[in-house]
Amino acid sequence: MFEKVLFPTDFSDVATKALQYVKELRQAGTREVTVLHVVDQANLDLLGTYSAVGDLVNLEREILKRASDEVGFVANELRQCGFTVNERVMQGSPVRLILRLAEEENPSLIVVGSHGKSNLEEMLMGSVSEKVVRKARHPVLVIKR
């Protein structure tokens, strides 16, 4: 039923909990998982206001490398469970890129954590998961804390 899953992660505690649910979906027929991390461009832009251009380039490079390493770690964990895994690190608006990738890959299910690392922003603007639930054309499983 859920043959292909899109798993956007921000590496938070609730995303780690959501990963456990993704692993359990193996028993429900899930074969393929795309692990996605979006480096929020708004956060990079904010850092840019406080950094010199050379520092910002190096900082951005380091953030993308760390994100890629973390996605690789999650992907290897899923591969050990028998999944075929696609790794994606993107830069931009998390909601937009999650929805765009969902349209491109047509997953059976999107699995997201209910709250990410930026609780203050979520209280003020609404969470990424809430916006994905409202706008996605695919089923979304939201994992609570």
PyMOL CGO cylinders between C-alpha atoms (Angstrom):
from pymol import cmd
from pymol.cgo import CYLINDER

trace = [
    CYLINDER, 0.00, 0.00, 0.00, 2.77, 2.47, 0.92, 0.3, 1, 1, 1, 1, 1, 1,
    CYLINDER, 2.77, 2.47, 0.92, 5.38, 1.29, -1.54, 0.3, 1, 1, 1, 1, 1, 1,
    CYLINDER, 5.38, 1.29, -1.54, 7.24, 4.61, -1.80, 0.3, 1, 1, 1, 1, 1, 1,
    CYLINDER, 7.24, 4.61, -1.80, 7.72, 7.07, 1.08, 0.3, 1, 1, 1, 1, 1, 1,
    CYLINDER, 7.72, 7.07, 1.08, 9.01, 10.63, 1.15, 0.3, 1, 1, 1, 1, 1, 1,
    CYLINDER, 9.01, 10.63, 1.15, 10.69, 11.35, 4.49, 0.3, 1, 1, 1, 1, 1, 1,
    CYLINDER, 10.69, 11.35, 4.49, 11.59, 15.03, 4.97, 0.3, 1, 1, 1, 1, 1, 1,
    CYLINDER, 11.59, 15.03, 4.97, 13.78, 15.46, 8.03, 0.3, 1, 1, 1, 1, 1, 1,
    CYLINDER, 13.78, 15.46, 8.03, 15.36, 18.29, 9.95, 0.3, 1, 1, 1, 1, 1, 1,
    CYLINDER, 15.36, 18.29, 9.95, 17.23, 15.83, 12.21, 0.3, 1, 1, 1, 1, 1, 1,
    CYLINDER, 17.23, 15.83, 12.21, 15.24, 16.94, 15.28, 0.3, 1, 1, 1, 1, 1, 1,
    CYLINDER, 15.24, 16.94, 15.28, 14.12, 14.58, 18.03, 0.3, 1, 1, 1, 1, 1, 1,
    CYLINDER, 14.12, 14.58, 18.03, 10.65, 14.29, 16.54, 0.3, 1, 1, 1, 1, 1, 1,
    CYLINDER, 10.65, 14.29, 16.54, 12.16, 13.56, 13.10, 0.3, 1, 1, 1, 1, 1, 1,
    CYLINDER, 12.16, 13.56, 13.10, 14.16, 10.75, 14.72, 0.3, 1, 1, 1, 1, 1, 1,
    CYLINDER, 14.16, 10.75, 14.72, 10.90, 9.42, 16.15, 0.3, 1, 1, 1, 1, 1, 1,
    CYLINDER, 10.90, 9.42, 16.15, 9.30, 9.68, 12.69, 0.3, 1, 1, 1, 1, 1, 1,
    CYLINDER, 9.30, 9.68, 12.69, 12.21, 7.64, 11.28, 0.3, 1, 1, 1, 1, 1, 1,
    CYLINDER, 12.21, 7.64, 11.28, 11.18, 4.75, 13.53, 0.3, 1, 1, 1, 1, 1, 1,
    CYLINDER, 11.18, 4.75, 13.53, 7.71, 4.85, 11.96, 0.3, 1, 1, 1, 1, 1, 1,
    CYLINDER, 7.71, 4.85, 11.96, 9.25, 4.81, 8.49, 0.3, 1, 1, 1, 1, 1, 1,
    CYLINDER, 9.25, 4.81, 8.49, 11.18, 1.68, 9.47, 0.3, 1, 1, 1, 1, 1, 1,
    CYLINDER, 11.18, 1.68, 9.47, 7.94, 0.03, 10.63, 0.3, 1, 1, 1, 1, 1, 1,
    CYLINDER, 7.94, 0.03, 10.63, 6.39, 0.70, 7.23, 0.3, 1, 1, 1, 1, 1, 1,
    CYLINDER, 6.39, 0.70, 7.23, 8.66, -1.99, 5.79, 0.3, 1, 1, 1, 1, 1, 1,
    CYLINDER, 8.66, -1.99, 5.79, 6.16, -4.51, 7.13, 0.3, 1, 1, 1, 1, 1, 1,
    CYLINDER, 6.16, -4.51, 7.13, 3.36, -2.65, 5.30, 0.3, 1, 1, 1, 1, 1, 1,
    CYLINDER, 3.36, -2.65, 5.30, 5.11, -3.09, 1.95, 0.3, 1, 1, 1, 1, 1, 1,
    CYLINDER, 5.11, -3.09, 1.95, 7.27, 0.02, 1.75, 0.3, 1, 1, 1, 1, 1, 1,
    CYLINDER, 7.27, 0.02, 1.75, 10.23, -0.67, -0.50, 0.3, 1, 1, 1, 1, 1, 1,
    CYLINDER, 10.23, -0.67, -0.50, 11.63, 2.77, -1.34, 0.3, 1, 1, 1, 1, 1, 1,
    CYLINDER, 11.63, 2.77, -1.34, 12.30, 5.84, 0.80, 0.3, 1, 1, 1, 1, 1, 1,
    CYLINDER, 12.30, 5.84, 0.80, 13.49, 9.27, -0.26, 0.3, 1, 1, 1, 1, 1, 1,
    CYLINDER, 13.49, 9.27, -0.26, 15.22, 11.03, 2.61, 0.3, 1, 1, 1, 1, 1, 1,
    CYLINDER, 15.22, 11.03, 2.61, 15.04, 14.79, 2.14, 0.3, 1, 1, 1, 1, 1, 1,
    CYLINDER, 15.04, 14.79, 2.14, 16.61, 17.60, 4.09, 0.3, 1, 1, 1, 1, 1, 1,
    CYLINDER, 16.61, 17.60, 4.09, 15.99, 21.19, 3.06, 0.3, 1, 1, 1, 1, 1, 1,
    CYLINDER, 15.99, 21.19, 3.06, 18.47, 23.82, 4.15, 0.3, 1, 1, 1, 1, 1, 1,
    CYLINDER, 18.47, 23.82, 4.15, 16.17, 26.78, 4.73, 0.3, 1, 1, 1, 1, 1, 1,
    CYLINDER, 16.17, 26.78, 4.73, 17.28, 29.65, 2.50, 0.3, 1, 1, 1, 1, 1, 1,
    CYLINDER, 17.28, 29.65, 2.50, 15.70, 32.17, 4.91, 0.3, 1, 1, 1, 1, 1, 1,
    CYLINDER, 15.70, 32.17, 4.91, 18.09, 31.03, 7.64, 0.3, 1, 1, 1, 1, 1, 1,
    CYLINDER, 18.09, 31.03, 7.64, 21.07, 31.34, 5.29, 0.3, 1, 1, 1, 1, 1, 1,
    CYLINDER, 21.07, 31.34, 5.29, 19.94, 34.81, 4.28, 0.3, 1, 1, 1, 1, 1, 1,
    CYLINDER, 19.94, 34.81, 4.28, 19.75, 35.80, 7.94, 0.3, 1, 1, 1, 1, 1, 1,
    CYLINDER, 19.75, 35.80, 7.94, 23.26, 34.49, 8.53, 0.3, 1, 1, 1, 1, 1, 1,
    CYLINDER, 23.26, 34.49, 8.53, 24.40, 36.51, 5.52, 0.3, 1, 1, 1, 1, 1, 1,
    CYLINDER, 24.40, 36.51, 5.52, 23.43, 39.75, 7.21, 0.3, 1, 1, 1, 1, 1, 1,
    CYLINDER, 23.43, 39.75, 7.21, 25.95, 39.00, 9.96, 0.3, 1, 1, 1, 1, 1, 1,
    CYLINDER, 25.95, 39.00, 9.96, 28.76, 37.47, 7.92, 0.3, 1, 1, 1, 1, 1, 1,
    CYLINDER, 28.76, 37.47, 7.92, 31.31, 38.60, 5.40, 0.3, 1, 1, 1, 1, 1, 1,
    CYLINDER, 31.31, 38.60, 5.40, 30.80, 37.16, 1.90, 0.3, 1, 1, 1, 1, 1, 1,
    CYLINDER, 30.80, 37.16, 1.90, 33.77, 34.78, 2.16, 0.3, 1, 1, 1, 1, 1, 1,
    CYLINDER, 33.77, 34.78, 2.16, 32.63, 33.59, 5.57, 0.3, 1, 1, 1, 1, 1, 1,
    CYLINDER, 32.63, 33.59, 5.57, 29.11, 33.07, 4.30, 0.3, 1, 1, 1, 1, 1, 1,
    CYLINDER, 29.11, 33.07, 4.30, 30.27, 30.96, 1.37, 0.3, 1, 1, 1, 1, 1, 1,
    CYLINDER, 30.27, 30.96, 1.37, 32.33, 28.74, 3.68, 0.3, 1, 1, 1, 1, 1, 1,
    CYLINDER, 32.33, 28.74, 3.68, 29.52, 28.56, 6.22, 0.3, 1, 1, 1, 1, 1, 1,
    CYLINDER, 29.52, 28.56, 6.22, 26.98, 27.63, 3.56, 0.3, 1, 1, 1, 1, 1, 1,
    CYLINDER, 26.98, 27.63, 3.56, 29.31, 24.96, 2.21, 0.3, 1, 1, 1, 1, 1, 1,
    CYLINDER, 29.31, 24.96, 2.21, 29.78, 23.52, 5.71, 0.3, 1, 1, 1, 1, 1, 1,
    CYLINDER, 29.78, 23.52, 5.71, 26.02, 23.52, 6.41, 0.3, 1, 1, 1, 1, 1, 1,
    CYLINDER, 26.02, 23.52, 6.41, 25.33, 21.67, 3.15, 0.3, 1, 1, 1, 1, 1, 1,
    CYLINDER, 25.33, 21.67, 3.15, 28.11, 19.15, 3.86, 0.3, 1, 1, 1, 1, 1, 1,
    CYLINDER, 28.11, 19.15, 3.86, 26.79, 18.45, 7.35, 0.3, 1, 1, 1, 1, 1, 1,
    CYLINDER, 26.79, 18.45, 7.35, 23.27, 18.08, 5.98, 0.3, 1, 1, 1, 1, 1, 1,
    CYLINDER, 23.27, 18.08, 5.98, 24.52, 15.66, 3.35, 0.3, 1, 1, 1, 1, 1, 1,
    CYLINDER, 24.52, 15.66, 3.35, 26.41, 13.66, 5.99, 0.3, 1, 1, 1, 1, 1, 1,
    CYLINDER, 26.41, 13.66, 5.99, 23.29, 13.47, 8.20, 0.3, 1, 1, 1, 1, 1, 1,
    CYLINDER, 23.29, 13.47, 8.20, 21.07, 12.43, 5.29, 0.3, 1, 1, 1, 1, 1, 1,
    CYLINDER, 21.07, 12.43, 5.29, 23.64, 9.76, 4.45, 0.3, 1, 1, 1, 1, 1, 1,
    CYLINDER, 23.64, 9.76, 4.45, 23.56, 8.47, 8.02, 0.3, 1, 1, 1, 1, 1, 1,
    CYLINDER, 23.56, 8.47, 8.02, 19.74, 8.22, 7.95, 0.3, 1, 1, 1, 1, 1, 1,
    CYLINDER, 19.74, 8.22, 7.95, 19.84, 6.61, 4.50, 0.3, 1, 1, 1, 1, 1, 1,
    CYLINDER, 19.84, 6.61, 4.50, 22.35, 3.97, 5.64, 0.3, 1, 1, 1, 1, 1, 1,
    CYLINDER, 22.35, 3.97, 5.64, 20.17, 3.18, 8.64, 0.3, 1, 1, 1, 1, 1, 1,
    CYLINDER, 20.17, 3.18, 8.64, 17.21, 2.61, 6.28, 0.3, 1, 1, 1, 1, 1, 1,
    CYLINDER, 17.21, 2.61, 6.28, 19.29, 0.54, 3.86, 0.3, 1, 1, 1, 1, 1, 1,
    CYLINDER, 19.29, 0.54, 3.86, 20.19, -1.77, 6.74, 0.3, 1, 1, 1, 1, 1, 1,
    CYLINDER, 20.19, -1.77, 6.74, 16.45, -2.35, 7.15, 0.3, 1, 1, 1, 1, 1, 1,
    CYLINDER, 16.45, -2.35, 7.15, 16.18, -3.42, 3.50, 0.3, 1, 1, 1, 1, 1, 1,
    CYLINDER, 16.18, -3.42, 3.50, 14.89, -0.23, 1.86, 0.3, 1, 1, 1, 1, 1, 1,
    CYLINDER, 14.89, -0.23, 1.86, 16.01, 1.25, -1.43, 0.3, 1, 1, 1, 1, 1, 1,
    CYLINDER, 16.01, 1.25, -1.43, 16.95, 4.80, -0.46, 0.3, 1, 1, 1, 1, 1, 1,
    CYLINDER, 16.95, 4.80, -0.46, 17.30, 8.05, -2.38, 0.3, 1, 1, 1, 1, 1, 1,
    CYLINDER, 17.30, 8.05, -2.38, 19.19, 10.89, -0.70, 0.3, 1, 1, 1, 1, 1, 1,
    CYLINDER, 19.19, 10.89, -0.70, 18.28, 14.52, -1.34, 0.3, 1, 1, 1, 1, 1, 1,
    CYLINDER, 18.28, 14.52, -1.34, 19.66, 17.74, 0.15, 0.3, 1, 1, 1, 1, 1, 1,
    CYLINDER, 19.66, 17.74, 0.15, 18.07, 20.86, -1.24, 0.3, 1, 1, 1, 1, 1, 1,
    CYLINDER, 18.07, 20.86, -1.24, 18.31, 24.55, -0.49, 0.3, 1, 1, 1, 1, 1, 1,
    CYLINDER, 18.31, 24.55, -0.49, 15.29, 26.86, -0.40, 0.3, 1, 1, 1, 1, 1, 1,
    CYLINDER, 15.29, 26.86, -0.40, 11.85, 26.93, 1.21, 0.3, 1, 1, 1, 1, 1, 1,
    CYLINDER, 11.85, 26.93, 1.21, 11.20, 23.67, 3.08, 0.3, 1, 1, 1, 1, 1, 1,
    CYLINDER, 11.20, 23.67, 3.08, 7.45, 23.60, 2.38, 0.3, 1, 1, 1, 1, 1, 1,
    CYLINDER, 7.45, 23.60, 2.38, 7.83, 24.43, -1.31, 0.3, 1, 1, 1, 1, 1, 1,
    CYLINDER, 7.83, 24.43, -1.31, 10.60, 21.92, -1.88, 0.3, 1, 1, 1, 1, 1, 1,
    CYLINDER, 10.60, 21.92, -1.88, 8.87, 19.12, 0.02, 0.3, 1, 1, 1, 1, 1, 1,
    CYLINDER, 8.87, 19.12, 0.02, 5.72, 19.66, -2.04, 0.3, 1, 1, 1, 1, 1, 1,
    CYLINDER, 5.72, 19.66, -2.04, 7.68, 19.94, -5.29, 0.3, 1, 1, 1, 1, 1, 1,
    CYLINDER, 7.68, 19.94, -5.29, 9.59, 16.74, -4.63, 0.3, 1, 1, 1, 1, 1, 1,
    CYLINDER, 9.59, 16.74, -4.63, 6.34, 14.99, -3.73, 0.3, 1, 1, 1, 1, 1, 1,
    CYLINDER, 6.34, 14.99, -3.73, 4.89, 16.01, -7.09, 0.3, 1, 1, 1, 1, 1, 1,
    CYLINDER, 4.89, 16.01, -7.09, 8.02, 14.84, -8.92, 0.3, 1, 1, 1, 1, 1, 1,
    CYLINDER, 8.02, 14.84, -8.92, 8.39, 11.50, -7.13, 0.3, 1, 1, 1, 1, 1, 1,
    CYLINDER, 8.39, 11.50, -7.13, 4.71, 10.69, -6.47, 0.3, 1, 1, 1, 1, 1, 1,
    CYLINDER, 4.71, 10.69, -6.47, 5.20, 8.90, -3.13, 0.3, 1, 1, 1, 1, 1, 1,
    CYLINDER, 5.20, 8.90, -3.13, 2.50, 6.73, -1.61, 0.3, 1, 1, 1, 1, 1, 1,
    CYLINDER, 2.50, 6.73, -1.61, 3.02, 8.56, 1.68, 0.3, 1, 1, 1, 1, 1, 1,
    CYLINDER, 3.02, 8.56, 1.68, 4.86, 11.54, 3.16, 0.3, 1, 1, 1, 1, 1, 1,
    CYLINDER, 4.86, 11.54, 3.16, 6.06, 11.00, 6.75, 0.3, 1, 1, 1, 1, 1, 1,
    CYLINDER, 6.06, 11.00, 6.75, 6.90, 14.13, 8.75, 0.3, 1, 1, 1, 1, 1, 1,
    CYLINDER, 6.90, 14.13, 8.75, 7.47, 15.07, 12.37, 0.3, 1, 1, 1, 1, 1, 1,
    CYLINDER, 7.47, 15.07, 12.37, 4.93, 17.42, 13.92, 0.3, 1, 1, 1, 1, 1, 1,
    CYLINDER, 4.93, 17.42, 13.92, 7.51, 19.92, 15.18, 0.3, 1, 1, 1, 1, 1, 1,
    CYLINDER, 7.51, 19.92, 15.18, 10.94, 20.78, 13.98, 0.3, 1, 1, 1, 1, 1, 1,
    CYLINDER, 10.94, 20.78, 13.98, 13.91, 22.47, 15.54, 0.3, 1, 1, 1, 1, 1, 1,
    CYLINDER, 13.91, 22.47, 15.54, 12.51, 26.00, 15.35, 0.3, 1, 1, 1, 1, 1, 1,
    CYLINDER, 12.51, 26.00, 15.35, 9.58, 25.99, 17.78, 0.3, 1, 1, 1, 1, 1, 1,
    CYLINDER, 9.58, 25.99, 17.78, 9.42, 29.80, 18.06, 0.3, 1, 1, 1, 1, 1, 1,
    CYLINDER, 9.42, 29.80, 18.06, 9.04, 30.20, 14.31, 0.3, 1, 1, 1, 1, 1, 1,
    CYLINDER, 9.04, 30.20, 14.31, 6.39, 27.47, 14.27, 0.3, 1, 1, 1, 1, 1, 1,
    CYLINDER, 6.39, 27.47, 14.27, 4.34, 29.23, 16.94, 0.3, 1, 1, 1, 1, 1, 1,
    CYLINDER, 4.34, 29.23, 16.94, 4.45, 32.49, 14.99, 0.3, 1, 1, 1, 1, 1, 1,
    CYLINDER, 4.45, 32.49, 14.99, 4.09, 31.26, 11.40, 0.3, 1, 1, 1, 1, 1, 1,
    CYLINDER, 4.09, 31.26, 11.40, 2.80, 27.70, 11.52, 0.3, 1, 1, 1, 1, 1, 1,
    CYLINDER, 2.80, 27.70, 11.52, 4.86, 24.57, 11.20, 0.3, 1, 1, 1, 1, 1, 1,
    CYLINDER, 4.86, 24.57, 11.20, 6.27, 23.08, 8.04, 0.3, 1, 1, 1, 1, 1, 1,
    CYLINDER, 6.27, 23.08, 8.04, 4.35, 19.88, 8.73, 0.3, 1, 1, 1, 1, 1, 1,
    CYLINDER, 4.35, 19.88, 8.73, 1.06, 21.75, 9.11, 0.3, 1, 1, 1, 1, 1, 1,
    CYLINDER, 1.06, 21.75, 9.11, 1.56, 23.50, 5.77, 0.3, 1, 1, 1, 1, 1, 1,
    CYLINDER, 1.56, 23.50, 5.77, 2.55, 20.22, 4.08, 0.3, 1, 1, 1, 1, 1, 1,
    CYLINDER, 2.55, 20.22, 4.08, -0.62, 18.57, 5.43, 0.3, 1, 1, 1, 1, 1, 1,
    CYLINDER, -0.62, 18.57, 5.43, -2.78, 21.40, 4.08, 0.3, 1, 1, 1, 1, 1, 1,
    CYLINDER, -2.78, 21.40, 4.08, -1.17, 21.63, 0.64, 0.3, 1, 1, 1, 1, 1, 1,
    CYLINDER, -1.17, 21.63, 0.64, 0.05, 18.12, -0.23, 0.3, 1, 1, 1, 1, 1, 1,
    CYLINDER, 0.05, 18.12, -0.23, -1.81, 16.04, -2.81, 0.3, 1, 1, 1, 1, 1, 1,
    CYLINDER, -1.81, 16.04, -2.81, -0.45, 12.88, -1.22, 0.3, 1, 1, 1, 1, 1, 1,
    CYLINDER, -0.45, 12.88, -1.22, -1.32, 11.22, 2.11, 0.3, 1, 1, 1, 1, 1, 1,
    CYLINDER, -1.32, 11.22, 2.11, 0.73, 12.63, 5.01, 0.3, 1, 1, 1, 1, 1, 1,
    CYLINDER, 0.73, 12.63, 5.01, 1.52, 10.83, 8.25, 0.3, 1, 1, 1, 1, 1, 1,
    CYLINDER, 1.52, 10.83, 8.25, 2.40, 13.30, 10.99, 0.3, 1, 1, 1, 1, 1, 1,
    CYLINDER, 2.40, 13.30, 10.99, 4.32, 11.92, 13.95, 0.3, 1, 1, 1, 1, 1, 1,
    CYLINDER, 4.32, 11.92, 13.95, 3.76, 13.78, 17.21, 0.3, 1, 1, 1, 1, 1, 1,
    CYLINDER, 3.76, 13.78, 17.21, 6.37, 14.29, 19.88, 0.3, 1, 1, 1, 1, 1, 1,
]
cmd.load_cgo(trace, "trace")
